[in-house]
């Protein structure tokens, strides 16, 4: 029998939370403060964080999927190489073949690592861009709110 240990950020109903927060902020009266604008800004902040998290998660899923593909490819290549190594032939040919297979494997590994690194970097950049854009918007909103006073 499984028990649910505790609530995580994935289990939370953000729409309900925002609705409750908006009601609390709207009920609060602070002189000189547009609570509706503040609530709307906080909602946009949460939406930006959610979008950035989604992009980062999707990026990591893509990296994981690609790692599995690369592992399958490596296993297939290793099986082929082992079959070639166990075939009959002169020891000198086997050594040369082994050196060539090792060189090819190292080159492929470097290429794969570069590809995965670029995938992670792209994913991180996309997520960071969403947050940077929101920070810029937020600063403009703060300027607008304070200019009204």
TORPA-4810 file (N, C-alpha, C, O; in nm, 3 decimals):
<nodes>
NODE_1_0.084_-0.118_0.000_0.000_0.000_0.000_0.088_0.123_0.000_0.167_0.143_0.092_X
NODE_2_0.075_0.204_-0.100_0.158_0.324_-0.113_0.090_0.440_-0.042_-0.032_0.456_-0.045_X
NODE_3_0.172_0.520_0.021_0.121_0.640_0.084_0.189_0.760_0.023_0.307_0.755_-0.014_X
NODE_4_0.116_0.866_0.015_0.171_0.989_-0.040_0.246_1.060_0.072_0.188_1.096_0.174_X
NODE_5_0.376_1.079_0.051_0.459_1.133_0.159_0.433_1.281_0.184_0.399_1.319_0.296_X
NODE_6_0.447_1.362_0.083_0.423_1.504_0.103_0.395_1.568_-0.031_0.422_1.511_-0.137_X
NODE_7_0.340_1.685_-0.026_0.308_1.757_-0.147_0.437_1.812_-0.209_0.525_1.863_-0.140_X
NODE_8_0.445_1.800_-0.339_0.560_1.855_-0.410_0.512_1.967_-0.500_0.392_1.990_-0.515_X
NODE_9_0.608_2.038_-0.560_0.570_2.149_-0.647_0.492_2.099_-0.769_0.416_2.176_-0.828_X
NODE_10_0.509_1.971_-0.807_0.438_1.916_-0.923_0.292_1.888_-0.888_0.207_1.885_-0.977_X
NODE_11_0.262_1.866_-0.759_0.127_1.833_-0.717_0.041_1.957_-0.692_-0.081_1.946_-0.678_X
NODE_12_0.102_2.073_-0.685_0.029_2.193_-0.647_-0.059_2.243_-0.761_-0.024_2.231_-0.878_X
NODE_13_-0.174_2.298_-0.724_-0.264_2.360_-0.821_-0.234_2.509_-0.823_-0.285_2.586_-0.741_X
NODE_14_-0.149_2.549_-0.917_-0.105_2.688_-0.922_-0.218_2.784_-0.957_-0.218_2.898_-0.912_X
NODE_15_-0.313_2.739_-1.037_-0.426_2.825_-1.071_-0.506_2.859_-0.947_-0.544_2.975_-0.925_X
NODE_16_-0.533_2.757_-0.865_-0.607_2.780_-0.741_-0.526_2.869_-0.647_-0.580_2.961_-0.584_X
NODE_17_-0.397_2.842_-0.638_-0.311_2.922_-0.551_-0.311_3.069_-0.594_-0.321_3.158_-0.511_X
NODE_18_-0.301_3.093_-0.727_-0.301_3.231_-0.777_-0.435_3.298_-0.750_-0.440_3.416_-0.717_X
NODE_19_-0.543_3.222_-0.766_-0.676_3.277_-0.741_-0.691_3.320_-0.595_-0.742_3.427_-0.566_X
NODE_20_-0.645_3.233_-0.505_-0.651_3.266_-0.362_-0.562_3.385_-0.328_-0.599_3.472_-0.249_X
NODE_21_-0.442_3.388_-0.389_-0.351_3.499_-0.363_-0.409_3.629_-0.418_-0.399_3.733_-0.354_X
NODE_22_-0.471_3.622_-0.537_-0.530_3.742_-0.596_-0.642_3.795_-0.507_-0.653_3.917_-0.488_X
NODE_23_-0.724_3.706_-0.452_-0.832_3.750_-0.363_-0.775_3.815_-0.238_-0.824_3.919_-0.193_X
NODE_24_-0.671_3.754_-0.181_-0.610_3.811_-0.060_-0.550_3.948_-0.089_-0.566_4.040_-0.010_X
NODE_25_-0.482_3.961_-0.204_-0.420_4.090_-0.239_-0.527_4.196_-0.267_-0.512_4.312_-0.228_X
NODE_26_-0.635_4.155_-0.334_-0.741_4.248_-0.368_-0.812_4.297_-0.243_-0.851_4.414_-0.234_X
NODE_27_-0.829_4.208_-0.146_-0.895_4.245_-0.020_-0.808_4.339_0.062_-0.859_4.417_0.143_X
NODE_28_-0.678_4.332_0.041_-0.587_4.416_0.117_-0.587_4.557_0.056_-0.580_4.571_-0.066_X
NODE_29_-0.595_4.655_0.137_-0.595_4.794_0.088_-0.468_4.862_0.139_-0.452_4.885_0.259_X
NODE_30_-0.380_4.893_0.047_-0.258_4.965_0.081_-0.263_5.098_0.008_-0.272_5.101_-0.115_X
NODE_31_-0.257_5.207_0.080_-0.266_5.339_0.015_-0.155_5.356_-0.089_-0.039_5.325_-0.064_X
NODE_32_-0.196_5.407_-0.207_-0.099_5.436_-0.312_-0.050_5.313_-0.387_0.041_5.323_-0.470_X
NODE_33_-0.109_5.198_-0.361_-0.063_5.074_-0.426_-0.179_5.015_-0.505_-0.287_4.992_-0.451_X
NODE_34_-0.156_4.991_-0.632_-0.255_4.928_-0.718_-0.242_4.777_-0.700_-0.158_4.713_-0.764_X
NODE_35_-0.324_4.722_-0.612_-0.314_4.580_-0.578_-0.349_4.490_-0.697_-0.292_4.382_-0.710_X
NODE_36_-0.440_4.534_-0.782_-0.473_4.454_-0.901_-0.352_4.444_-0.994_-0.324_4.337_-1.049_X
NODE_37_-0.282_4.555_-1.012_-0.163_4.554_-1.097_-0.054_4.466_-1.037_0.015_4.393_-1.108_X
NODE_38_-0.040_4.474_-0.905_0.060_4.393_-0.836_0.026_4.244_-0.848_0.114_4.161_-0.872_X
NODE_39_-0.101_4.211_-0.832_-0.144_4.072_-0.845_-0.122_4.022_-0.988_-0.075_3.910_-1.008_X
NODE_40_-0.155_4.105_-1.084_-0.136_4.066_-1.225_0.013_4.045_-1.255_0.050_3.953_-1.328_X
NODE_41_0.097_4.130_-1.198_0.242_4.116_-1.219_0.293_3.986_-1.158_0.374_3.916_-1.218_X
NODE_42_0.244_3.954_-1.038_0.286_3.830_-0.975_0.238_3.708_-1.055_0.308_3.608_-1.064_X
NODE_43_0.121_3.718_-1.113_0.070_3.610_-1.196_0.160_3.592_-1.318_0.193_3.479_-1.355_X
NODE_44_0.200_3.702_-1.381_0.290_3.693_-1.497_0.427_3.637_-1.456_0.490_3.564_-1.532_X
NODE_45_0.472_3.672_-1.336_0.599_3.615_-1.286_0.589_3.463_-1.274_0.678_3.391_-1.319_X
NODE_46_0.481_3.416_-1.215_0.460_3.272_-1.199_0.447_3.203_-1.334_0.499_3.093_-1.353_X
NODE_47_0.378_3.266_-1.427_0.365_3.208_-1.562_0.503_3.197_-1.630_0.531_3.098_-1.697_X
NODE_48_0.587_3.299_-1.613_0.721_3.296_-1.672_0.806_3.185_-1.610_0.877_3.114_-1.680_X
NODE_49_0.798_3.171_-1.479_0.873_3.065_-1.411_0.825_2.929_-1.457_0.905_2.838_-1.481_X
NODE_50_0.694_2.914_-1.469_0.637_2.787_-1.515_0.683_2.756_-1.657_0.719_2.642_-1.688_X
NODE_51_0.681_2.856_-1.744_0.725_2.836_-1.883_0.873_2.800_-1.889_0.913_2.712_-1.965_X
NODE_52_0.955_2.868_-1.809_1.099_2.838_-1.806_1.124_2.696_-1.755_1.207_2.624_-1.810_X
NODE_53_1.053_2.657_-1.650_1.066_2.521_-1.598_1.025_2.418_-1.702_1.089_2.313_-1.716_X
NODE_54_0.919_2.446_-1.774_0.872_2.353_-1.878_0.979_2.338_-1.986_1.008_2.227_-2.030_X
NODE_55_1.037_2.449_-2.030_1.142_2.443_-2.132_1.263_2.364_-2.082_1.318_2.282_-2.154_X
NODE_56_1.303_2.389_-1.958_1.418_2.318_-1.901_1.388_2.168_-1.891_1.473_2.085_-1.923_X
NODE_57_1.268_2.134_-1.846_1.230_1.993_-1.832_1.227_1.924_-1.968_1.279_1.813_-1.983_X
NODE_58_1.168_1.989_-2.067_1.163_1.931_-2.201_1.303_1.913_-2.258_1.332_1.814_-2.326_X
NODE_59_1.390_2.010_-2.231_1.528_1.999_-2.276_1.600_1.882_-2.214_1.673_1.810_-2.282_X
NODE_60_1.580_1.862_-2.084_1.644_1.749_-2.017_1.587_1.616_-2.065_1.659_1.516_-2.073_X
NODE_61_1.457_1.614_-2.096_1.398_1.493_-2.153_1.463_1.460_-2.287_1.495_1.345_-2.315_X
NODE_62_1.483_1.563_-2.370_1.546_1.542_-2.501_1.689_1.491_-2.485_1.733_1.404_-2.560_X
NODE_63_1.762_1.546_-2.388_1.899_1.501_-2.362_1.897_1.354_-2.318_1.977_1.274_-2.367_X
NODE_64_1.810_1.320_-2.228_1.800_1.182_-2.180_1.766_1.086_-2.294_1.824_0.978_-2.304_X
NODE_65_1.672_1.126_-2.378_1.635_1.042_-2.493_1.754_1.024_-2.587_1.779_0.914_-2.635_X
NODE_66_1.826_1.131_-2.612_1.942_1.123_-2.701_2.052_1.036_-2.639_2.119_0.962_-2.711_X
NODE_67_2.070_1.045_-2.508_2.170_0.961_-2.442_2.136_0.812_-2.460_2.225_0.730_-2.482_X
NODE_68_2.010_0.779_-2.450_1.967_0.640_-2.469_1.995_0.597_-2.613_2.044_0.486_-2.636_X
NODE_69_1.964_0.684_-2.709_1.992_0.652_-2.849_2.142_0.629_-2.872_2.181_0.535_-2.941_X
NODE_70_2.223_0.716_-2.813_2.369_0.703_-2.829_2.420_0.575_-2.763_2.512_0.512_-2.814_X
NODE_71_2.363_0.538_-2.649_2.405_0.416_-2.581_2.370_0.294_-2.666_2.450_0.201_-2.678_X
NODE_72_2.251_0.293_-2.723_2.212_0.181_-2.811_2.307_0.171_-2.931_2.351_0.063_-2.968_X
NODE_73_2.336_0.286_-2.989_2.427_0.289_-3.104_2.565_0.236_-3.063_2.625_0.158_-3.137_X
NODE_74_2.614_0.278_-2.949_2.746_0.233_-2.901_2.746_0.083_-2.877_2.844_0.015_-2.909_X
NODE_75_2.639_0.030_-2.821_2.631_-0.114_-2.795_2.629_-0.192_-2.927_2.693_-0.297_-2.938_X
NODE_76_2.557_-0.142_-3.025_2.555_-0.208_-3.156_2.694_-0.208_-3.219_2.739_-0.309_-3.273_X
NODE_77_2.760_-0.094_-3.210_2.894_-0.083_-3.267_2.993_-0.172_-3.193_3.082_-0.231_-3.254_X
NODE_78_2.978_-0.182_-3.062_3.067_-0.267_-2.983_3.045_-0.414_-3.018_3.141_-0.491_-3.026_X
NODE_79_2.921_-0.453_-3.040_2.891_-0.591_-3.078_2.956_-0.623_-3.213_3.017_-0.729_-3.230_X
NODE_80_2.943_-0.533_-3.307_3.004_-0.552_-3.439_3.156_-0.560_-3.428_3.219_-0.643_-3.492_X
NODE_81_3.214_-0.473_-3.346_3.359_-0.472_-3.328_3.408_-0.602_-3.263_3.511_-0.656_-3.303_X
NODE_82_3.335_-0.650_-3.166_3.375_-0.775_-3.100_3.369_-0.893_-3.197_3.455_-0.981_-3.193_X
NODE_83_3.268_-0.894_-3.282_3.259_-1.000_-3.382_3.378_-0.994_-3.478_3.433_-1.097_-3.516_X
NODE_84_3.416_-0.873_-3.518_3.529_-0.856_-3.608_3.659_-0.897_-3.541_3.748_-0.954_-3.604_X
NODE_85_3.670_-0.869_-3.412_3.793_-0.900_-3.339_3.809_-1.051_-3.316_3.921_-1.101_-3.307_X
NODE_86_3.698_-1.122_-3.306_3.708_-1.266_-3.281_3.722_-1.347_-3.409_3.745_-1.468_-3.404_X
NODE_87_3.708_-1.281_-3.524_3.726_-1.351_-3.652_3.873_-1.387_-3.670_3.961_-1.327_-3.608_X
NODE_88_3.897_-1.483_-3.754_4.035_-1.527_-3.779_4.115_-1.416_-3.845_4.061_-1.334_-3.920_X
NODE_89_4.245_-1.414_-3.815_4.333_-1.314_-3.875_4.466_-1.311_-3.803_4.481_-1.366_-3.694_X
NODE_90_4.561_-1.247_-3.866_4.696_-1.237_-3.809_4.694_-1.142_-3.690_4.615_-1.047_-3.687_X
NODE_91_4.781_-1.166_-3.591_4.787_-1.079_-3.472_4.814_-0.933_-3.508_4.759_-0.842_-3.446_X
NODE_92_4.899_-0.910_-3.607_4.929_-0.772_-3.648_4.804_-0.701_-3.700_4.781_-0.583_-3.672_X
NODE_93_4.723_-0.775_-3.777_4.598_-0.719_-3.829_4.502_-0.688_-3.714_4.433_-0.586_-3.717_X
NODE_94_4.497_-0.776_-3.615_4.407_-0.757_-3.501_4.448_-0.633_-3.420_4.363_-0.557_-3.375_X
NODE_95_4.579_-0.614_-3.402_4.628_-0.497_-3.328_4.593_-0.370_-3.404_4.544_-0.274_-3.345_X
NODE_96_4.617_-0.368_-3.534_4.584_-0.251_-3.616_4.434_-0.224_-3.613_4.390_-0.110_-3.604_X
NODE_97_4.357_-0.331_-3.621_4.211_-0.319_-3.615_4.167_-0.263_-3.481_4.078_-0.179_-3.474_X
NODE_98_4.229_-0.310_-3.374_4.195_-0.263_-3.239_4.228_-0.115_-3.224_4.150_-0.040_-3.166_X
NODE_99_4.343_-0.074_-3.274_4.382_0.068_-3.267_4.281_0.154_-3.344_4.239_0.259_-3.295_X
NODE_100_4.243_0.109_-3.462_4.147_0.185_-3.544_4.010_0.193_-3.475_3.947_0.298_-3.475_X
NODE_101_3.965_0.083_-3.416_3.837_0.083_-3.345_3.841_0.175_-3.223_3.744_0.245_-3.195_X
NODE_102_3.952_0.176_-3.152_3.967_0.262_-3.035_3.965_0.409_-3.077_3.899_0.492_-3.014_X
NODE_103_4.037_0.440_-3.184_4.039_0.578_-3.235_3.899_0.623_-3.274_3.855_0.732_-3.238_X
NODE_104_3.829_0.537_-3.348_3.693_0.570_-3.392_3.600_0.589_-3.271_3.519_0.682_-3.269_X
NODE_105_3.613_0.503_-3.171_3.528_0.513_-3.051_3.554_0.643_-2.975_3.460_0.706_-2.928_X
NODE_106_3.680_0.682_-2.963_3.713_0.806_-2.893_3.662_0.929_-2.968_3.611_1.023_-2.908_X
NODE_107_3.674_0.927_-3.100_3.622_1.038_-3.180_3.471_1.048_-3.168_3.415_1.158_-3.156_X
NODE_108_3.405_0.933_-3.171_3.259_0.931_-3.159_3.216_0.980_-3.020_3.118_1.054_-3.008_X
NODE_109_3.288_0.940_-2.918_3.257_0.983_-2.781_3.269_1.135_-2.769_3.182_1.200_-2.711_X
NODE_110_3.376_1.192_-2.825_3.395_1.337_-2.820_3.282_1.408_-2.894_3.230_1.510_-2.847_X
NODE_111_3.245_1.356_-3.009_3.135_1.414_-3.086_3.003_1.408_-3.010_2.927_1.504_-3.007_X
NODE_112_2.977_1.294_-2.948_2.854_1.277_-2.871_2.850_1.372_-2.751_2.746_1.431_-2.723_X
NODE_113_2.962_1.386_-2.683_2.966_1.476_-2.567_2.942_1.620_-2.611_2.873_1.696_-2.542_X
NODE_114_2.997_1.658_-2.724_2.975_1.794_-2.776_2.828_1.814_-2.809_2.770_1.917_-2.775_X
NODE_115_2.768_1.716_-2.875_2.626_1.726_-2.911_2.538_1.739_-2.787_2.450_1.825_-2.783_X
NODE_116_2.562_1.656_-2.686_2.482_1.663_-2.563_2.504_1.795_-2.491_2.409_1.854_-2.438_X
NODE_117_2.627_1.842_-2.488_2.656_1.971_-2.425_2.584_2.085_-2.494_2.532_2.175_-2.428_X
NODE_118_2.579_2.082_-2.626_2.507_2.185_-2.701_2.356_2.178_-2.675_2.290_2.281_-2.667_X
NODE_119_2.304_2.057_-2.661_2.161_2.042_-2.630_2.129_2.102_-2.494_2.029_2.173_-2.479_X
NODE_120_2.212_2.074_-2.394_2.190_2.127_-2.259_2.201_2.279_-2.261_2.119_2.350_-2.202_X
NODE_121_2.303_2.330_-2.330_2.324_2.474_-2.337_2.205_2.544_-2.403_2.160_2.648_-2.355_X
NODE_122_2.154_2.487_-2.511_2.039_2.546_-2.581_1.917_2.548_-2.490_1.846_2.648_-2.482_X
NODE_123_1.893_2.438_-2.422_1.778_2.429_-2.332_1.789_2.533_-2.220_1.692_2.602_-2.189_X
NODE_124_1.906_2.542_-2.161_1.927_2.640_-2.053_1.910_2.783_-2.103_1.851_2.866_-2.035_X
NODE_125_1.961_2.810_-2.222_1.949_2.945_-2.279_1.804_2.982_-2.303_1.762_3.095_-2.275_X
NODE_126_1.726_2.888_-2.357_1.584_2.915_-2.382_1.509_2.944_-2.253_1.428_3.037_-2.247_X
NODE_127_1.536_2.866_-2.150_1.469_2.887_-2.020_1.512_3.020_-1.959_1.429_3.095_-1.907_X
NODE_128_1.641_3.050_-1.966_1.691_3.176_-1.910_1.635_3.296_-1.985_1.608_3.400_-1.925_X
NODE_129_1.617_3.282_-2.115_1.563_3.393_-2.195_1.421_3.429_-2.151_1.386_3.546_-2.145_X
NODE_130_1.341_3.328_-2.120_1.204_3.353_-2.073_1.209_3.434_-1.943_1.134_3.530_-1.926_X
NODE_131_1.298_3.394_-1.853_1.309_3.466_-1.725_1.366_3.606_-1.744_1.321_3.700_-1.680_X
NODE_132_1.466_3.620_-1.830_1.523_3.753_-1.856_1.420_3.847_-1.915_1.412_3.964_-1.877_X
NODE_133_1.340_3.796_-2.008_1.235_3.879_-2.067_1.136_3.925_-1.960_1.095_4.041_-1.958_X
NODE_134_1.099_3.833_-1.871_1.004_3.869_-1.766_1.064_3.970_-1.669_0.995_4.061_-1.623_X
NODE_135_1.191_3.955_-1.637_1.257_4.051_-1.548_1.254_4.190_-1.609_1.228_4.288_-1.540_X
NODE_136_1.282_4.199_-1.739_1.275_4.328_-1.807_1.136_4.388_-1.801_1.119_4.506_-1.773_X
NODE_137_1.035_4.304_-1.827_0.896_4.351_-1.819_0.862_4.396_-1.678_0.796_4.497_-1.658_X
NODE_138_0.908_4.320_-1.581_0.879_4.352_-1.441_0.939_4.487_-1.402_0.876_4.567_-1.332_X
NODE_139_1.062_4.512_-1.446_1.125_4.640_-1.415_1.047_4.755_-1.479_1.031_4.861_-1.418_X
NODE_140_0.997_4.735_-1.601_0.914_4.837_-1.666_0.786_4.860_-1.586_0.741_4.973_-1.572_X
NODE_141_0.727_4.752_-1.535_0.605_4.763_-1.457_0.630_4.840_-1.327_0.549_4.923_-1.287_X
NODE_142_0.741_4.811_-1.263_0.775_4.881_-1.138_0.795_5.030_-1.167_0.747_5.115_-1.092_X
NODE_143_0.865_5.061_-1.275_0.884_5.202_-1.312_0.749_5.270_-1.335_0.728_5.383_-1.289_X
NODE_144_0.659_5.203_-1.405_0.528_5.259_-1.433_0.447_5.280_-1.305_0.381_5.383_-1.289_X
NODE_145_0.453_5.184_-1.215_0.379_5.195_-1.089_0.433_5.309_-1.003_0.357_5.384_-0.942_X
NODE_146_0.563_5.322_-0.998_0.622_5.428_-0.915_0.611_5.565_-0.980_0.613_5.666_-0.909_X
NODE_147_0.599_5.572_-1.110_0.585_5.700_-1.179_0.448_5.759_-1.157_0.432_5.881_-1.167_X
NODE_148_0.348_5.677_-1.127_0.212_5.724_-1.105_0.197_5.804_-0.977_0.105_5.885_-0.964_X
NODE_149_0.288_5.782_-0.883_0.276_5.848_-0.752_0.304_5.996_-0.759_0.298_6.065_-0.658_X
</nodes>
